[in-house]
Amino acid sequence: GHSNSFCPPGSALPQRVHFGYYSVLGEDDVSRGAERPCEPGSYCGEDAVKRPCPPGRWGGTFALNDSSCSGPCAEGYYCPLGSLSRFEVMCGDPGRLCPEGSARPIYVPLGYYSTGGNSSTRYAAEVAPAGSYAIDGMLFACPAGFYGMDSGLASASCSGPCTIPGYYCPEGSTSPVMRLCGGDSVWCPAGTVAPLQVSSGFYTADYSSYSPSLGLQPCPPGQWRNLTAISASGSLQEWSARNSSGEVGGLRDAPECQLCPDGTYKAVVGDGQELCRPCSVRFAVSAANRLVCECKSSLLKQHVSGMVVYFNVSSGQCSVLATQQVEAMSDRLWSLLLSATDMPPNSDSALTRWRQFPCEPGFVCEHGVRRRCPAGFFGSLAQETRPFCSGPCAAGFYCPAGSTSQFQLACGNPNVFCPEGSPQPQEVSAGFYSNEDDGTGKLRSSQKICPPGYYCSGGLRYPCPAGTFTDLNGTVSPNCLGPCQRGHYCESASTSSRQFPCGNSSVYCPEGSALPQLAHQGFYTAATGVDAGAVAFWDPFNSTNSVELPCEPGYYCTGGVKYPCPPGTFGWRYGMYTATCSGLCAAGYYCPSYLAPQPAAPSYTIWPGRPQVSATTFECGSVGHFCPKGSSYPLAVSGGFYSTGGGNSNGNITRSKQIICPAGSFCQGAVPYLCPSGTYGSSPGLTMKQCTDTCPAGFYCPAGTAVPRPCGPGEYSTGAAALCT
């Protein structure tokens, strides 16, 4: 029959092949006798014919029934005819890409680079942005010294070389004026790929004549100095006079350079705020360092491709040039446009230096800047490259800027000192004292920091008073670093807050102690503070106690030590200092104090583990026990004895003594009973009801008889008689 039907053995009629299945020939290779599910990588439609999954698709299961199979091939991979996996074949190198459902790789065009996946499974492409180029599907930054203005560049030369003096093009540049050279210490001739360091002994800028009366170095680009602040201590001329004469003040009073206001930039060296020029409000904002203005993103977005957007440090404006204009401009025109002039300090910008010059005699050239020999040093040589010229001013003297002798000016008086290389006298610092080996008092050359154990004021040093300490250098307070630590005492000039432990339990040392204090009778010493527990734990000999406290009730104190009142005693008041405390525990009561449970004590005994503050804290307990005065726990009444004291109103629980049972009685359970009638008890301390014996014949024994009584004349008894008959 037809391919979409089959006839298994015994069929009366053909059967239709199921979707996703195909019919197969029987043993005669003619009739179709069975059906099979379509294998992975293929599909079987309504005609029950097996076909391979088309390119770009894949089949991962049996019995697929249409040409979509299991779905499109995964992005980054391609699937040939009959593929079994969505990851059948990796796309290949970065020069090829495979979007989802790819039957074969697609080659990436020049100027584009592949993206997505990894280097073997790319599936998308993007145009090379400005500042880069793309070849073989890979993106590269324009090399240093070149710039790329347009997107989609496909050559390592990008848009061309950077040849504008005063600027340089690092890797990935998008403009021939990509980066300002940087400052006085570097220079950028035409075609520079990175700033060049100014050679030793050369300079690009000369500030030696800048503010000569002030003796100040000019503020760098991006910063200015508020010289009007000097007027707080007099006129600018007065301040200059102090500086030039060496009077204490001068340079140390000079205001520091500060950042130009927001919305401005400063590309030149100098102090005046007028040098902070405004940025274009519409198109630019201040850079964080205020060296230049940054063109706003709105302007950049308007000129993405084929245009150069740059900041002109001369005009303070963001400028835009078309590609054609850039290519047509000469290097000289660029230089004029960007004000990259060649002779400092006339250059319009300290950030676009492009020439260097040899240093002339009488100056020192350092980091591309020519200056006079600094204050505190002297020099007589030309073409100086050493930053400190011929050397420092001699100790005991000071040298203003431009000095020619190491003994230019004497330091002054003992209140100031001039170490080697001093530009002016210095006041002795707080916490220091001046050297004491200068005989004239005018050539002090050093100060020494106040050593531990001392404080310094007015250039002199003093020992710390007893009870205080300092373990630091440079202490200025007469109280030094503070009082000696509690539990310790400090002698004069102490360097430790714990110079000496207080001693033992008999003494104590509050904070700031100069000597230990003897504890009073009835008081004990202890540690104090939030760490008192830890101090006591680690100080078993009580050598650092810091307070005396009155002995609490229940304790007595002597020699600074607290003891619990002994067992059998009590203490009701503060300040006791003998072991008798307040006296013995009351009769009929017991005071165990700190005693551990005793085997001889009854089970109901209370063991509080602490001393008692009352003579009647614990009642003796039962008629079978008694507590004489000063008892530490109840005592069992002895056999043949009975307890007394305490009366019966309180249930006989405060018995205070025991008494032996008298003759004619017996005692059981600490209770006395009379010997029964017909018996007698001839001795004390009997414990049995039979007492000594039964009354003999011829005698009679009423209850409580100690000695049998003979019958009277005419009477008789036969024994055990209470009365004669």
C-alpha positions in Angstrom: 0.0 0.0 0.0 0.8 3.7 0.3 3.7 4.9 2.6 1.3 6.4 5.1 -0.3 3.0 5.9 1.0 -0.5 6.9 -0.4 -4.0 7.3 0.9 -6.0 10.3 0.4 -9.8 10.1 -3.3 -10.8 10.2 -4.5 -7.4 9.1 -8.0 -7.3 7.5 -7.5 -3.7 6.4 -4.4 -1.3 6.1 -3.7 0.7 9.2 -2.7 4.4 9.1 0.8 5.3 10.2 0.9 7.5 13.3 2.2 11.1 13.2 5.9 11.1 13.8 6.2 7.5 12.5 7.1 6.0 9.1 6.2 2.6 7.6 8.8 0.0 6.8 8.9 -2.9 4.3 8.3 -6.4 5.4 10.5 -9.4 4.6 9.3 -9.4 1.0 10.6 -5.9 0.5 7.2 -5.1 -1.1 4.5 -4.9 1.5 4.7 -2.4 4.4 4.2 -4.5 7.5 5.3 -2.2 10.4 5.8 1.4 11.6 8.7 3.0 13.4 9.1 6.4 15.3 11.2 8.9 13.4 14.8 8.9 14.8 16.5 12.1 16.3 17.7 14.4 13.5 14.7 13.6 11.3 10.9 14.1 11.2 7.9 12.3 9.7 5.0 14.2 8.3 1.5 13.2 7.3 2.8 11.1 4.4 4.8 9.0 6.9 8.0 9.6 5.0 11.2 10.2 7.1 13.1 13.3 6.2 16.2 14.9 7.8 15.7 18.1 9.9 16.4 21.1 7.6 19.6 23.2 8.0 19.3 25.6 10.9 17.0 23.2 12.8 17.7 20.2 15.0 15.9 17.2 16.2 16.7 15.8 19.6 13.9 13.4 20.2 12.0 10.5 18.5 8.7 10.9 16.6 9.1 14.5 15.5 6.3 15.2 13.0 7.1 18.5 11.2 10.0 20.4 9.7 10.5 22.7 12.7 11.9 19.6 14.5 13.0 20.5 18.1 13.6 24.2 17.3 16.2 26.6 15.8 19.9 26.0 16.3 21.4 28.0 19.3 23.0 31.3 18.8 26.8 30.9 18.3 26.3 27.5 16.6 25.1 26.3 13.2 23.2 23.2 12.4 23.7 21.3 9.0 21.0 19.0 7.6 19.9 16.4 10.0 21.5 17.9 13.2 20.9 16.2 16.5 21.7 19.1 18.9 21.0 22.8 19.1 24.8 23.1 19.7 25.7 20.9 16.7 28.7 22.8 15.4 30.5 25.8 17.0 30.5 28.9 14.7 34.3 29.1 14.5 36.7 32.0 14.8 35.8 35.7 15.7 35.6 36.5 12.0 32.3 34.5 11.7 29.0 34.8 13.5 26.0 32.5 13.8 22.6 34.0 14.8 20.0 31.7 16.2 18.8 29.2 13.6 22.0 29.4 11.5 22.5 26.8 8.8 26.1 28.0 8.2 28.4 30.7 9.5 28.2 34.3 8.3 31.4 36.3 7.7 31.8 39.5 9.7 32.2 42.6 7.4 35.2 45.0 7.7 34.7 47.7 10.2 32.5 45.4 12.4 33.4 43.1 15.2 31.6 40.0 16.4 30.0 39.8 19.9 28.2 37.3 22.1 29.3 33.9 23.4 33.0 33.3 23.3 35.6 33.5 20.6 34.2 30.4 18.9 30.5 31.0 19.4 29.9 34.6 18.2 26.3 35.4 17.1 26.1 39.2 16.6 28.1 42.0 15.2 28.5 45.7 16.0 30.2 48.5 14.2 33.6 49.6 15.5 33.1 52.8 17.6 35.2 55.9 17.2 38.7 55.4 18.6 38.9 51.8 17.3 39.0 49.7 14.2 37.8 46.2 13.4 39.4 43.5 11.2 38.4 39.8 10.9 35.6 40.3 13.4 38.0 41.6 16.1 37.9 45.0 17.7 41.2 46.9 18.3 41.8 50.3 19.8 43.5 52.9 17.6 47.2 52.6 18.4 48.9 55.4 20.4 49.8 58.3 18.2 46.7 57.8 16.0 43.1 58.8 16.3 39.8 57.5 15.0 37.0 60.1 14.5 34.5 57.8 12.7 32.9 54.5 13.5 33.4 51.5 11.2 37.1 52.0 10.6 39.0 49.0 9.3 42.6 50.1 9.4 45.2 50.4 12.1 46.0 53.9 10.9 42.4 54.8 11.8 41.7 58.5 10.8 45.4 59.4 10.8 48.3 60.3 13.0 48.2 62.9 15.8 50.6 65.8 15.0 49.4 68.7 17.1 52.1 70.0 19.5 51.2 70.3 23.1 48.8 67.3 22.9 49.2 63.5 22.7 47.0 60.6 21.6 47.0 57.5 23.8 45.6 54.3 22.6 41.9 54.6 21.6 42.0 58.3 20.8 39.1 59.9 18.9 40.6 63.3 18.3 44.0 64.7 17.2 43.9 66.7 20.4 42.8 63.8 22.6 44.8 64.7 25.7 46.4 67.8 27.1 50.1 67.2 27.6 49.7 67.6 31.3 51.9 70.2 33.1 55.3 71.9 33.5 57.1 68.6 34.1 56.2 67.1 30.7 56.3 68.3 27.1 54.6 67.0 23.9 56.2 67.7 20.6 54.1 67.0 17.5 53.3 63.3 17.0 53.7 62.4 20.7 52.1 59.1 21.8 52.7 59.9 25.5 54.0 63.0 27.5 57.8 63.2 27.7 59.5 64.0 31.0 61.5 67.2 30.9 65.2 66.5 30.9 67.4 67.1 33.9 68.6 70.7 34.0 65.9 71.8 31.5 62.6 73.6 32.1 59.4 74.5 30.3 58.2 77.2 32.8 59.9 80.0 34.8 58.3 81.3 38.0 61.4 82.7 39.6 60.0 86.3 39.3 56.5 85.4 40.5 55.5 87.4 43.6 59.1 88.0 44.7 58.0 90.0 47.7 55.8 87.2 49.1 58.3 84.4 48.7 55.4 82.0 47.7 55.3 79.4 45.0 52.5 80.1 42.5 49.3 77.9 42.6 49.3 75.1 40.0 46.6 74.9 37.3 43.1 74.4 38.7 43.8 76.2 42.0 44.0 79.9 43.2 45.2 81.6 46.4 43.0 84.0 48.5 45.6 86.7 49.2 43.0 89.0 50.7 42.9 86.7 53.8 46.4 88.1 54.7 44.7 91.4 55.5 43.4 89.9 58.8 46.9 90.3 60.2 47.7 93.6 58.5 48.4 94.8 55.0 50.0 92.6 52.3 53.1 94.8 52.6 53.3 94.2 56.4 53.0 90.5 55.9 55.7 90.6 53.3 58.0 92.5 55.6 57.5 89.9 58.4 58.4 87.2 55.9 61.5 88.9 54.6 62.7 89.9 58.0 62.5 86.4 59.4 59.9 87.4 62.1 57.9 84.4 63.3 54.8 84.3 61.0 55.6 84.8 57.4 55.2 81.7 55.2 53.4 79.7 57.9 50.6 82.4 57.8 50.2 82.1 54.0 46.8 80.9 52.7 46.9 77.6 50.9 45.9 77.2 47.3 42.3 76.2 46.9 40.3 74.6 44.1 38.8 77.1 41.5 35.0 77.6 41.9 32.7 75.2 40.2 31.8 76.3 36.7 35.4 77.5 36.0 38.7 76.1 34.9 42.3 77.2 35.2 44.9 75.9 32.7 47.7 78.3 33.8 49.9 78.8 36.8 49.2 81.7 39.1 47.4 82.8 42.3 44.6 85.2 41.2 41.0 84.1 41.1 40.6 85.9 37.9 42.7 83.2 36.3 39.8 80.8 37.0 38.0 81.3 33.7 34.3 80.4 33.2 33.2 77.3 31.3 30.5 77.6 28.7 27.3 77.3 30.6 25.4 75.8 27.7 27.9 73.2 26.5 30.5 72.5 29.3 31.0 71.8 33.0 34.1 72.0 35.3 36.3 69.0 35.5 36.7 67.7 39.1 40.3 69.0 39.2 39.3 72.3 37.5 42.1 72.0 34.9 39.7 72.1 31.9 36.0 72.0 31.2 34.4 68.8 30.0 32.0 69.1 27.1 28.5 68.0 28.0 27.1 64.7 26.8 24.3 66.5 24.9 26.9 68.1 22.6 28.8 64.9 22.2 25.7 63.0 21.2 25.0 65.5 18.4 28.4 64.8 16.9 29.1 61.1 17.1 30.5 60.3 13.7 32.6 62.4 11.4 33.0 65.2 13.9 35.7 66.2 16.5 34.5 67.7 19.7 37.2 69.3 21.8 37.7 71.9 24.5 39.6 75.0 23.6 41.6 76.1 26.6 42.2 79.5 25.1 38.5 80.4 24.4 37.0 78.2 27.2 34.5 76.9 24.6 33.6 73.4 23.4 34.4 73.4 19.6 33.2 71.1 16.9 35.1 70.4 13.6 34.0 68.2 10.7 36.3 65.4 9.6 37.1 67.3 6.4 38.1 70.4 8.4 40.4 68.4 10.6 42.1 66.7 7.7 42.6 70.1 5.9 44.0 71.9 8.9 47.8 72.3 9.2 49.7 71.6 12.4 50.5 75.4 12.6 46.8 76.2 12.4 46.1 73.7 15.1 48.7 75.3 17.3 47.2 78.8 16.8 43.7 77.4 17.4 44.8 75.8 20.7 47.2 78.5 21.7 50.2 76.2 22.1 52.8 78.9 22.1 56.4 78.1 22.7 58.0 80.4 25.3 57.1 80.1 29.0 55.7 81.8 31.0 53.9 83.4 28.0 52.3 80.2 27.0 48.5 80.4 27.4 48.4 77.0 29.1 50.7 75.1 31.5 49.0 72.0 30.2 50.2 72.2 26.6 54.0 72.6 26.8 55.7 71.4 23.7 59.3 72.6 24.0 62.0 72.5 26.7 64.9 75.0 27.5 68.2 74.6 29.3 68.5 76.1 32.8 70.4 79.5 33.1 72.9 80.3 35.9 71.4 81.5 39.3 68.5 79.2 39.2 67.5 75.6 40.1 65.5 73.6 37.5 63.4 70.8 38.9 60.5 69.0 37.3 60.5 71.4 34.3 60.2 74.6 36.4 63.0 77.2 37.0 63.0 78.8 40.4 65.4 80.6 42.7 67.2 78.6 45.4 64.6 77.9 48.1 64.5 79.6 51.5 66.5 77.8 54.1 69.2 77.1 51.5 72.0 79.1 49.8 73.6 78.8 46.5 76.3 80.3 44.3 76.5 78.1 41.3 74.9 78.5 37.9 73.0 75.8 36.0 72.0 74.2 39.3 70.0 71.0 39.1 70.1 70.1 42.7 66.8 71.1 44.4 68.6 72.6 47.4 71.3 74.4 45.5 74.7 74.5 47.4 73.2 73.2 50.7 71.3 74.1 53.8 71.7 77.1 56.0 73.8 76.5 59.1 72.2 75.4 62.4 71.5 78.4 64.6 70.9 80.7 61.6 68.2 81.1 59.0 68.3 81.9 55.3 65.4 83.7 53.4 65.0 82.8 49.8 68.0 83.9 47.7 70.5 83.8 50.6 74.2 83.6 49.6 75.7 82.6 52.9 75.0 79.7 55.3 75.4 82.2 58.2 72.9 84.7 56.7 71.0 85.7 59.9 71.3 84.7 63.6 68.2 82.8 64.9 67.2 85.3 67.6 66.4 84.4 71.2 65.8 81.4 73.4 62.1 81.3 72.6 62.8 80.2 69.0 65.2 77.8 67.4 66.7 77.4 63.9 67.8 73.9 62.9 70.0 73.4 59.9 68.2 74.6 56.7 65.8 77.1 58.5 64.0 79.6 56.2 63.0 81.5 59.4 63.0 81.1 63.2 60.6 78.6 64.6 58.7 78.8 67.9 59.4 76.0 70.3 56.4 73.6 69.8 54.0 72.8 72.5 55.3 69.7 74.3 58.9 70.5 73.4 61.8 72.4 75.0 64.7 74.0 73.3 68.3 72.7 73.5 70.1 73.8 76.7 73.7 73.8 75.4 73.7 77.2 73.7 75.7 79.7 75.7 74.6 82.8 73.9 70.9 82.2 73.9 70.7 83.5 70.3 71.7 80.5 68.3 69.3 77.8 69.5 69.3 75.1 66.9 67.0 72.3 68.1 64.0 71.4 70.2 63.6 68.2 72.1 60.3 66.5 72.7 59.2 66.4 76.3 60.2 62.9 77.6 57.9 60.5 79.5 57.5 61.6 83.1 57.7 65.3 82.3 55.5 68.1 80.9 56.8 71.0 78.9 55.5 74.6 78.8 57.2 77.7 77.4 60.2 75.8 76.2 61.0 74.4 79.7 60.4 70.9 81.2 59.0 70.0 84.6 58.6 66.6 86.3 55.0 65.3 86.6 53.7 65.8 90.2 53.4 62.8 92.4 50.1 61.1 91.8 50.2 61.8 88.1 52.1 60.2 85.2 52.7 60.4 81.5 54.1 57.6 79.3 54.0 59.7 76.2 56.4 62.1 74.6 55.3 65.7 74.3 53.1 66.2 77.3 52.0 69.8 77.8 49.5 69.7 80.8 50.7 70.2 84.4 48.4 67.3 85.1 50.5 65.3 82.7 48.5 62.5 81.0 46.3 62.2 84.1 46.1 60.7 87.5 47.8 57.5 88.5 45.5 54.5 87.9 43.4 53.3 90.8 45.1 50.5 92.8 48.5 52.0 92.2 50.6 55.0 93.3 53.0 57.2 91.4 56.0 59.1 92.6 57.2 62.4 90.9 58.2 62.0 87.2 56.3 58.7 86.9 56.1 57.2 83.4 53.5 54.7 84.2 49.9 55.0 85.5 50.7 51.8 87.5 54.2 52.7 88.6 53.9 50.8 91.9 51.2 48.4 93.1 49.4 49.7 96.1 50.7 46.9 98.4 48.4 44.5 100.1 44.9 44.3 101.7 45.9 46.6 104.5 46.3 49.6 102.2 44.4 51.2 99.3 45.2 53.6 96.5 42.4 55.7 94.9 43.0 57.3 91.5 45.8 59.8 91.6 47.5 58.4 94.7 51.0 59.6 95.6 51.3 57.1 98.5 49.2 54.1 99.7 46.6 54.9 102.4 46.2 52.6 105.5 42.7 51.0 105.8 40.7 51.9 108.9 39.6 49.3 111.4 36.1 48.1 110.5 36.8 48.8 106.8 38.1 46.5 104.1 39.9 47.4 100.8 38.7 46.4 97.3 39.1 47.0 93.6 36.7 49.4 91.9 35.6 50.2 88.3 33.7 48.3 85.7 36.6 45.8 85.6 36.7 45.3 89.4 35.8 41.7 89.1 38.6 41.0 86.6 41.1 42.9 88.7 40.2 41.0 91.8 40.4 37.7 89.9 43.9 38.4 88.5 45.2 39.9 91.8 44.9 37.1 94.4 47.2 39.0 96.8 45.0 42.2 96.7 48.0 44.3 95.8 45.9 46.8 93.7 42.9 47.7 95.9 41.7 51.2 95.3 38.9 51.9 97.9 38.1 51.2 101.5 34.5 50.2 102.3 32.8 49.8 105.7 32.3 46.2 106.7 28.8 45.1 106.0 26.5 43.4 108.6 27.5 39.8 109.0 31.2 40.5 108.6 34.1 42.0 110.5 37.1 43.7 109.0 40.6 44.1 110.3 43.8 44.8 108.4 41.8 45.8 105.4 40.4 42.2 105.0 36.7 41.3 105.3 35.9 38.1 107.2 32.5 36.5 107.7 31.3 36.3 111.3 32.2 32.8 112.6 29.6 30.1 112.9 27.6 30.5 116.1 27.9 34.3 115.9 26.0 37.1 114.2 26.7 40.7 113.2 23.9 43.3 112.8 25.8 46.5 112.2 28.4 48.1 109.9 32.0 48.5 110.8 32.7 45.5 113.1 36.3 44.7 113.4 36.5 41.7 115.8 35.6 38.0 115.4 33.0 38.3 118.2 31.0 40.4 115.8 27.7 41.4 117.6 27.9 38.4 119.9 26.8 34.7 120.1 23.7 33.4 118.4 20.7 33.4 120.8 19.7 30.3 122.8 17.2 28.3 120.9 18.5 29.4 117.5 21.5 28.6 115.4 23.8 30.6 113.1 25.6 28.4 110.5 27.3 31.3 108.7 29.6 29.8 105.9 29.6 26.2 107.3 29.1 23.4 104.8 26.5 20.8 105.7 27.5 18.8 108.7 26.8 15.1 109.1 25.6 15.4 112.7 23.1 18.1 111.8 19.4 17.2 111.2 18.1 17.2 107.7 16.0 20.3 108.1 19.0 22.4 108.8 19.4 25.4 106.6 22.9 26.1 105.2 22.8 29.6 103.7 26.6 29.8 103.0 26.7 33.4 104.4 26.9 34.9 107.8 23.9 36.0 109.8 22.9 39.5 110.7 20.4 38.5 113.5 20.7 36.4 116.6 17.4 34.7 115.9 17.6 33.9 112.2 17.1 30.1 112.3 14.9 28.4 115.0 16.4 25.3 116.5 13.7 23.1 114.9 12.2 20.4 117.1 11.9 19.0 120.6 14.5 16.4 119.6 17.2 19.0 119.2 18.5 21.9 121.2 20.6 25.0 120.4 22.5 26.4 123.3 23.7 30.0 122.9 26.3 30.3 120.1 25.1 27.2 118.2 26.2 26.8 114.6 23.6 24.1 113.9 21.0 22.1 116.0 22.3 19.4 118.3 20.5 16.1 118.8 19.3 15.5 122.3 21.3 12.6 123.9 19.6 9.4 124.9 18.2 9.6 128.5 18.0 13.4 128.1 15.2 15.8 127.3 15.2 19.3 125.8 14.1 22.4 127.6 13.8 26.1 126.9 11.7 28.0 124.4 8.4 27.2 126.0 5.5 25.5 124.3 3.8 28.6 122.6 6.1 28.3 119.6 5.8 24.5 119.2 8.9 23.6 121.2 11.1 24.6 118.2 13.5 26.9 120.1 14.9 24.3 122.7 18.1 25.7 124.2 19.5 22.9 126.4 19.2 19.2 127.4 18.7 17.8 130.9 19.3 14.2 132.0 16.1 12.3 133.0 16.0 12.3 136.9 15.6 9.1 138.9 12.0 7.8 138.9 11.6 8.7 135.2 12.7 7.7 131.7 13.1 9.8 128.5 12.1 8.8 125.0 12.2 11.2 122.0 13.7 13.8 124.2 10.5 13.9 126.3 10.5 12.8 130.1 8.0 10.3 131.4 7.4 9.0 135.0 8.2 5.4 135.6 4.9 3.5 135.5 3.1 2.4 138.7 4.6 -0.8 140.0 8.1 0.1 138.7 10.8 2.2 139.9 13.9 4.0 138.4 16.8 4.1 140.8 19.2 6.0 138.5 19.0 9.1 136.2 19.1 8.9 132.4 16.9 5.8 131.9 15.5 5.3 128.4 13.2 2.3 128.8 9.6 2.3 130.1 10.4 -0.6 132.5 12.7 1.8 134.2 15.1 -0.1 136.7 12.8 -3.0 137.6 9.4 -3.9 139.0 8.6 -3.1 142.6 9.8 -6.0 144.9 7.4 -7.9 147.3 6.8 -6.0 150.5 7.2 -2.7 148.8 5.0 -0.5 146.7 5.9 1.9 143.9 3.5 4.5 142.8 4.2 6.3 139.4 7.6 8.2 139.4 9.1 6.1 142.2 12.9 6.3 142.4 13.3 4.0 145.5 10.7 1.3 146.4 8.7 2.1 149.5 8.2 -0.6 152.2 4.7 -1.6 153.1 3.5 -0.3 156.5 2.7 -2.5 159.6 -0.1 -4.8 158.8 0.3 -4.3 155.0 1.8 -6.5 152.4 2.5 -6.6 148.7 3.3 -9.5 146.4 5.5 -7.5 144.0 4.9 -4.9 141.2 2.4 -3.2 143.5 1.6 0.4 143.2 0.0 0.3 146.7 0.3 -2.1 149.7 -2.8 -4.0 150.8 
